[in-house]
Amino acid sequence: MAGVARRGDADAAGIGLAIYRALLANGSCERETVNASLGLADEEAAVGWRELDDLGLVRPSWRPGKTDSVEPDTALMGLLVKQRNTLVAQRDELTAVVKAAETLMERYRPVVTREPADVEVEVLSGPARRREFVLDFAATISEVVSSMHPGPLPPPEFLENSLETDRAFIDHGIRVRAIYGQSVNSGPRQRKYLSDLTALGAEVRLIPQVPFDLLVADEHSALMTSDPSNPEGPAVVIRGQTLIRTYLAMYEDCWLRAVPHTAKTSTSPDDEHELTEQHRTTLRLLANGLTDERIARKLGVSLRTVSRLVSEVMRYLDAESRFQAGVLAATNDLI
């Protein structure tokens, strides 16, 4: 093993895996001891330990100066719980977590011998496979279906099928909850869909920003996009209460901060020209340095809508530039 670790082209993955195997075999160890047993140079060892630290596969032991290994499932849970706390503000980082999850499940998990896992992760590629799965997914729901969608809404024919599916759920006594970004309520077609959904008996709420598409069946399964910035890309299916409860906790947080949909809900300034939540969210994203393209993705709207929102904000603040608008917004506690 020492010969493998000394190869000049050894990368972080190979070194990290060698260190991880050594920890599994020997238990709590001092890092210097592990490095010496593998014949690792300081720079090589640093690369390997950095990967394990980043993935949460090691932690300080209760024995002073020593390090313990962490099982991949436990490390995966730690990463996902940590990510949950920042998903609303940092939706784009979900991709990094999914990649880390794949690394843990595919590279490190096979190293550890254990009973069959309670958590399953499956990637669905291709729209046909996703549509087929959604039909099977709906058949497994018995109590409540919880979903959230940043927008924009899909084509009318898809919405019609979605309404029929939700009608069937409600007719069978299944609770239907849905969270949408406030931008979804910005046009006649969108408002009609939300009103029709509410009329069926679904519980519909609006929030300034939805982090990503999510569909949760009871407490056993969840369906989401693998890359929030690319809704048409592959989807990820997660099964098992261990992880689903974490996503449900994040969903409940969004649910409590959202407002119930009513026919009077609006995303435009009211008669007194006050800023809406959508305007304030746009201001916050601008202040964080996001481009118009990224703001459009986060709000689930078009670039044209972002330009309109920015213009309305600047007009409201009587600002001549975006920079001045940011200064005035901060001065008036609007962000």
ZAVEX-628844 format. One line per field, with one value per residue (C-alpha): z, x, y; residue number from 1; residue in three letters. Coordinates in Angstrom, 2 decimals, always signed. Example, Ala and Ser with C-alpha at 12.3 -4.5 7.8 and 13.67 -1.06 7.14 Angstrom:
! residues 2
w	+7.80, +7.14 $
u	+12.30, +13.67 $
v	-4.50, -1.06 $
nr	1, 2 $
rest	ALA, SER $
! end
This chain:
! residues 335
w	+0.00, +0.74, -2.82, -4.19, -2.01, -3.17, -6.87, -8.26, -9.93, -6.79, -6.53, -3.61, -4.16, -4.01, -1.01, +0.86, +0.25, +1.49, +4.69, +5.20, +4.85, +7.40, +9.91, +9.41, +9.98, +13.00, +14.71, +16.33, +15.30, +15.28, +11.80, +11.82, +12.66, +9.72, +7.40, +8.52, +8.15, +4.55, +3.74, +2.80, +2.35, +4.16, +0.99, -0.13, +3.31, +3.45, +0.16, +1.39, +4.83, +3.21, +1.11, +4.14, +6.18, +3.36, +3.01, +6.79, +6.81, +9.80, +13.13, +16.31, +18.65, +22.32, +22.79, +22.67, +19.46, +17.62, +14.71, +14.16, +10.88, +10.16, +8.26, +4.80, +5.73, +8.82, +6.82, +4.18, +6.82, +8.24, +4.82, +4.02, +7.39, +7.09, +3.56, +4.63, +6.67, +3.63, +0.79, +0.68, +0.23, -1.67, -3.92, -6.35, -3.73, -3.85, -6.85, -4.78, -2.09, -4.65, -6.02, -2.52, -1.88, -5.03, -3.95, -0.53, -1.88, -4.84, -3.65, +0.11, +1.13, -0.51, +1.72, +4.84, +5.39, +6.86, +6.68, +3.74, +3.97, +4.81, +2.32, -1.46, -4.05, -7.73, -10.68, -13.43, -16.84, -19.70, -19.68, -20.57, -17.56, -15.31, -16.54, -16.08, -12.57, -11.52, -12.34, -10.15, -7.50, -7.21, -6.56, -3.39, -1.67, +1.01, +3.36, +2.10, -0.96, -0.43, -3.33, -4.08, -7.40, -8.16, -11.60, -14.34, -14.86, -17.46, -20.62, -20.27, -21.14, -18.31, -15.88, -16.88, -16.15, -12.86, -11.80, -12.56, -10.51, -7.57, -7.89, -7.61, -4.53, -2.80, -3.77, -1.99, +1.16, +0.51, +1.66, -1.13, -0.22, -2.74, -2.39, -5.37, -5.90, -5.92, -9.53, -10.52, -9.58, -12.03, -15.09, -15.95, -16.89, -13.77, -11.49, -13.02, -12.41, -8.76, -8.29, -9.88, -7.67, -4.56, -5.61, -5.71, -2.00, -2.23, +0.23, -1.84, -0.46, -2.01, -0.94, -2.46, -3.39, -3.72, -3.56, -5.96, -7.28, -4.69, -4.43, -1.22, -0.83, +2.77, +4.71, +2.56, -0.80, -2.45, -6.06, -7.00, -9.74, -9.53, -10.61, -9.47, -12.22, -14.88, -14.19, -17.41, -16.36, -14.54, -11.44, -8.14, -6.16, -2.46, -0.43, +3.32, +6.31, +7.49, +4.77, +3.92, +7.37, +6.75, +3.50, +5.17, +7.92, +5.25, +3.52, +6.77, +7.23, +3.77, +4.48, +7.70, +5.96, +2.97, +2.76, +1.71, -1.89, -2.44, -5.55, -4.43, -4.06, -6.28, -7.21, -8.42, -6.30, -4.78, -5.18, -2.62, -4.62, -1.83, -2.66, -2.81, -1.42, -4.97, -5.28, -1.94, -2.92, -6.17, -4.17, -1.86, -4.80, -6.51, -3.30, -3.18, -6.62, -8.65, -12.37, -13.99, -15.40, -11.98, -10.43, -13.16, -12.37, -8.62, -8.99, -11.77, -14.11, -17.44, -17.93, -19.11, -15.79, -13.85, -15.84, -15.05, -11.35, -11.23, -13.05, -10.63, -7.64, -9.01, -9.71, -6.20, -4.66, -7.11, -7.96, -11.12, -11.06, -9.60, -7.29, -5.95, -5.56, -3.42, -1.23, -0.78, -0.05, +2.67, +4.12, +4.32, +5.77, +2.69, +2.43 $
u	+0.00, +2.90, +4.14, +0.73, +0.60, +4.08, +3.23, +3.83, +0.40, -1.53, -4.60, -6.77, -9.21, -6.55, -4.74, -7.96, -9.19, -5.90, -6.04, -9.70, -8.95, -6.15, -8.48, -11.10, -8.48, -6.74, -9.39, -8.56, -5.10, -2.92, -2.74, +1.04, +0.94, -1.35, +0.84, +3.93, +2.30, +1.38, +4.68, +3.00, +4.92, +3.49, +2.02, +0.47, -1.03, -2.45, -4.29, -5.84, -6.83, -8.33, -10.66, -11.76, -12.31, -14.31, -16.53, -16.98, -15.46, -13.20, -13.65, -11.59, -11.58, -12.48, -8.87, -6.74, -4.74, -6.37, -8.80, -11.80, -13.34, -16.96, -19.24, -20.27, -23.98, -23.27, -21.07, -23.79, -26.38, -24.08, -23.58, -27.29, -28.34, -25.74, -26.88, -30.50, -29.71, -28.42, -30.59, -32.98, -30.19, -27.75, -29.77, -26.91, -24.86, -27.24, -25.33, -22.16, -23.98, -25.40, -21.89, -20.56, -23.38, -22.48, -18.83, -19.77, -22.19, -20.11, -16.50, -16.46, -19.61, -18.59, -15.47, -17.60, -19.32, -22.78, -26.39, -28.48, -29.00, -32.31, -31.58, -31.69, -30.65, -31.56, -30.84, -33.47, -32.15, -34.41, -37.90, -39.65, -38.17, -39.15, -42.77, -43.00, -41.61, -43.96, -46.96, -45.58, -44.57, -48.13, -49.48, -47.37, -48.91, -51.51, -51.63, -50.01, -48.14, -45.95, -44.39, -42.65, -41.86, -39.77, -41.39, -41.95, -45.00, -44.86, -47.06, -50.91, -51.35, -49.01, -50.92, -54.21, -52.81, -51.38, -54.78, -56.41, -53.79, -54.30, -58.09, -57.70, -55.51, -58.05, -60.98, -59.15, -58.66, -54.99, -53.78, -52.19, -49.76, -47.91, -45.48, -44.82, -42.56, -44.48, -43.42, -45.72, -48.66, -47.63, -49.80, -53.44, -52.66, -50.58, -53.18, -55.92, -53.95, -53.29, -56.97, -58.09, -55.69, -56.95, -60.56, -59.89, -59.09, -55.30, -53.38, -51.39, -48.87, -46.55, -43.04, -40.59, -38.03, -38.29, -34.88, -35.61, -38.28, -39.24, -41.98, -42.34, -44.60, -45.75, -42.49, -40.95, -39.83, -38.76, -38.20, -36.06, -33.80, -30.12, -29.17, -31.54, -30.24, -31.29, -34.87, -34.89, -31.84, -31.72, -33.88, -32.88, -35.10, -34.43, -36.16, -36.03, -37.26, -33.72, -33.21, -36.82, -37.43, -34.59, -36.15, -39.55, -38.06, -36.73, -40.12, -41.93, -39.62, -40.57, -44.24, -44.28, -42.66, -45.03, -48.41, -51.66, -52.69, -55.80, -57.35, -56.11, -52.48, -50.34, -46.68, -46.89, -46.65, -50.01, -51.89, -49.64, -46.57, -45.06, -42.40, -43.62, -41.71, -40.59, -39.09, -37.32, -35.98, -34.67, -32.96, -31.29, -30.03, -28.70, -26.96, -25.30, -23.79, -25.93, -26.30, -29.69, -29.44, -28.92, -31.66, -34.04, -33.20, -33.63, -36.97, -38.17, -38.90, -37.63, -34.80, -37.42, -39.26, -36.03, -35.36, -38.86, -38.47, -35.13, -36.63, -39.57, -37.22, -35.04, -38.12, -39.44, -36.09, -35.62, -32.20, -30.26, -28.14, -28.20, -25.35, -27.27, -30.36, -28.33, -27.04, -30.51, -32.01, -29.42, -29.92, -33.69, -33.41, -35.01, -32.47 $
v	+0.00, +2.34, +1.86, +2.83, +5.97, +7.07, +7.15, +10.61, +10.71, +9.68, +11.93, +13.00, +10.16, +7.42, +8.89, +9.61, +6.08, +4.60, +6.68, +5.77, +2.05, +2.40, +4.07, +1.35, -1.33, +0.22, +2.33, +5.69, +6.85, +9.91, +11.36, +11.27, +7.56, +6.83, +8.89, +7.03, +3.60, +4.42, +6.06, +9.33, +12.56, +15.60, +17.14, +13.85, +13.23, +16.76, +16.17, +12.92, +14.25, +17.34, +15.19, +13.16, +16.34, +17.91, +14.82, +14.47, +10.99, +11.74, +13.50, +14.12, +11.14, +11.37, +10.28, +13.45, +13.88, +10.98, +10.78, +8.48, +7.35, +8.19, +5.84, +7.11, +7.09, +9.19, +11.53, +11.82, +12.72, +15.38, +16.96, +17.00, +18.42, +21.16, +21.93, +22.14, +25.25, +27.13, +25.80, +28.74, +31.29, +29.06, +26.81, +26.35, +24.50, +21.55, +20.25, +20.01, +18.05, +15.61, +15.06, +14.51, +12.05, +10.13, +10.05, +8.70, +6.09, +4.89, +5.14, +4.84, +3.01, -0.31, -0.33, -0.79, -4.14, -3.75, -4.85, -3.60, +0.17, +1.84, +4.64, +4.27, +6.86, +6.48, +8.80, +9.04, +10.09, +11.09, +12.67, +9.40, +7.61, +10.52, +10.53, +6.77, +7.02, +9.84, +7.62, +4.83, +7.38, +8.73, +5.24, +4.93, +8.00, +7.25, +10.27, +13.49, +14.73, +17.80, +19.68, +22.95, +24.57, +27.68, +28.14, +28.91, +26.71, +23.90, +23.84, +23.89, +20.21, +19.23, +21.45, +19.82, +16.36, +17.65, +19.00, +15.65, +13.84, +16.22, +15.84, +12.07, +12.47, +14.70, +12.44, +9.60, +11.65, +12.46, +15.87, +17.94, +20.73, +22.92, +25.82, +28.09, +31.07, +34.34, +34.89, +32.00, +34.24, +36.97, +36.25, +35.33, +31.70, +31.18, +32.78, +30.64, +27.46, +28.37, +29.27, +25.98, +24.05, +25.83, +25.22, +21.47, +21.57, +21.67, +23.81, +26.32, +28.80, +31.39, +32.37, +34.91, +32.25, +28.46, +26.72, +23.84, +21.46, +18.86, +16.22, +14.20, +11.15, +10.72, +10.16, +7.44, +8.90, +12.16, +13.23, +16.25, +17.56, +16.66, +20.19, +22.99, +25.26, +22.71, +21.52, +19.46, +17.44, +14.09, +13.64, +12.08, +9.70, +9.19, +6.49, +5.93, +7.92, +8.69, +11.28, +12.09, +13.56, +15.99, +17.21, +17.41, +19.59, +21.95, +21.87, +22.71, +25.70, +27.01, +26.23, +28.27, +31.26, +31.12, +32.85, +31.13, +31.76, +33.86, +35.35, +38.77, +37.72, +39.97, +40.27, +43.87, +47.03, +47.94, +51.20, +52.84, +51.81, +49.70, +47.14, +43.54, +40.57, +39.79, +43.28, +42.90, +39.48, +40.98, +43.72, +41.18, +39.12, +42.23, +43.26, +39.82, +40.43, +38.01, +38.63, +39.10, +35.56, +34.00, +36.14, +34.95, +31.32, +31.80, +33.58, +31.29, +34.21, +35.52, +38.04, +40.51, +40.18, +40.72, +43.89, +45.09, +44.35, +46.19, +49.17, +49.29, +49.13, +51.92, +54.03, +53.38, +54.39, +57.27, +55.81, +56.59, +53.40, +49.90, +50.80, +53.79, +51.58, +49.17, +51.99, +53.47, +50.04, +49.39, +52.87, +52.34, +48.80, +47.24, +44.42 $
nr	1, 2, 3, 4, 5, 6, 7, 8, 9, 10, 11, 12, 13, 14, 15, 16, 17, 18, 19, 20, 21, 22, 23, 24, 25, 26, 27, 28, 29, 30, 31, 32, 33, 34, 35, 36, 37, 38, 39, 40, 41, 42, 43, 44, 45, 46, 47, 48, 49, 50, 51, 52, 53, 54, 55, 56, 57, 58, 59, 60, 61, 62, 63, 64, 65, 66, 67, 68, 69, 70, 71, 72, 73, 74, 75, 76, 77, 78, 79, 80, 81, 82, 83, 84, 85, 86, 87, 88, 89, 90, 91, 92, 93, 94, 95, 96, 97, 98, 99, 100, 101, 102, 103, 104, 105, 106, 107, 108, 109, 110, 111, 112, 113, 114, 115, 116, 117, 118, 119, 120, 121, 122, 123, 124, 125, 126, 127, 128, 129, 130, 131, 132, 133, 134, 135, 136, 137, 138, 139, 140, 141, 142, 143, 144, 145, 146, 147, 148, 149, 150, 151, 152, 153, 154, 155, 156, 157, 158, 159, 160, 161, 162, 163, 164, 165, 166, 167, 168, 169, 170, 171, 172, 173, 174, 175, 176, 177, 178, 179, 180, 181, 182, 183, 184, 185, 186, 187, 188, 189, 190, 191, 192, 193, 194, 195, 196, 197, 198, 199, 200, 201, 202, 203, 204, 205, 206, 207, 208, 209, 210, 211, 212, 213, 214, 215, 216, 217, 218, 219, 220, 221, 222, 223, 224, 225, 226, 227, 228, 229, 230, 231, 232, 233, 234, 235, 236, 237, 238, 239, 240, 241, 242, 243, 244, 245, 246, 247, 248, 249, 250, 251, 252, 253, 254, 255, 256, 257, 258, 259, 260, 261, 262, 263, 264, 265, 266, 267, 268, 269, 270, 271, 272, 273, 274, 275, 276, 277, 278, 279, 280, 281, 282, 283, 284, 285, 286, 287, 288, 289, 290, 291, 292, 293, 294, 295, 296, 297, 298, 299, 300, 301, 302, 303, 304, 305, 306, 307, 308, 309, 310, 311, 312, 313, 314, 315, 316, 317, 318, 319, 320, 321, 322, 323, 324, 325, 326, 327, 328, 329, 330, 331, 332, 333, 334, 335 $
rest	MET, ALA, GLY, VAL, ALA, ARG, ARG, GLY, ASP, ALA, ASP, ALA, ALA, GLY, ILE, GLY, LEU, ALA, ILE, TYR, ARG, ALA, LEU, LEU, ALA, ASN, GLY, SER, CYS, GLU, ARG, GLU, THR, VAL, ASN, ALA, SER, LEU, GLY, LEU, ALA, ASP, GLU, GLU, ALA, ALA, VAL, GLY, TRP, ARG, GLU, LEU, ASP, ASP, LEU, GLY, LEU, VAL, ARG, PRO, SER, TRP, ARG, PRO, GLY, LYS, THR, ASP, SER, VAL, GLU, PRO, ASP, THR, ALA, LEU, MET, GLY, LEU, LEU, VAL, LYS, GLN, ARG, ASN, THR, LEU, VAL, ALA, GLN, ARG, ASP, GLU, LEU, THR, ALA, VAL, VAL, LYS, ALA, ALA, GLU, THR, LEU, MET, GLU, ARG, TYR, ARG, PRO, VAL, VAL, THR, ARG, GLU, PRO, ALA, ASP, VAL, GLU, VAL, GLU, VAL, LEU, SER, GLY, PRO, ALA, ARG, ARG, ARG, GLU, PHE, VAL, LEU, ASP, PHE, ALA, ALA, THR, ILE, SER, GLU, VAL, VAL, SER, SER, MET, HIS, PRO, GLY, PRO, LEU, PRO, PRO, PRO, GLU, PHE, LEU, GLU, ASN, SER, LEU, GLU, THR, ASP, ARG, ALA, PHE, ILE, ASP, HIS, GLY, ILE, ARG, VAL, ARG, ALA, ILE, TYR, GLY, GLN, SER, VAL, ASN, SER, GLY, PRO, ARG, GLN, ARG, LYS, TYR, LEU, SER, ASP, LEU, THR, ALA, LEU, GLY, ALA, GLU, VAL, ARG, LEU, ILE, PRO, GLN, VAL, PRO, PHE, ASP, LEU, LEU, VAL, ALA, ASP, GLU, HIS, SER, ALA, LEU, MET, THR, SER, ASP, PRO, SER, ASN, PRO, GLU, GLY, PRO, ALA, VAL, VAL, ILE, ARG, GLY, GLN, THR, LEU, ILE, ARG, THR, TYR, LEU, ALA, MET, TYR, GLU, ASP, CYS, TRP, LEU, ARG, ALA, VAL, PRO, HIS, THR, ALA, LYS, THR, SER, THR, SER, PRO, ASP, ASP, GLU, HIS, GLU, LEU, THR, GLU, GLN, HIS, ARG, THR, THR, LEU, ARG, LEU, LEU, ALA, ASN, GLY, LEU, THR, ASP, GLU, ARG, ILE, ALA, ARG, LYS, LEU, GLY, VAL, SER, LEU, ARG, THR, VAL, SER, ARG, LEU, VAL, SER, GLU, VAL, MET, ARG, TYR, LEU, ASP, ALA, GLU, SER, ARG, PHE, GLN, ALA, GLY, VAL, LEU, ALA, ALA, THR, ASN, ASP, LEU, ILE $
! end
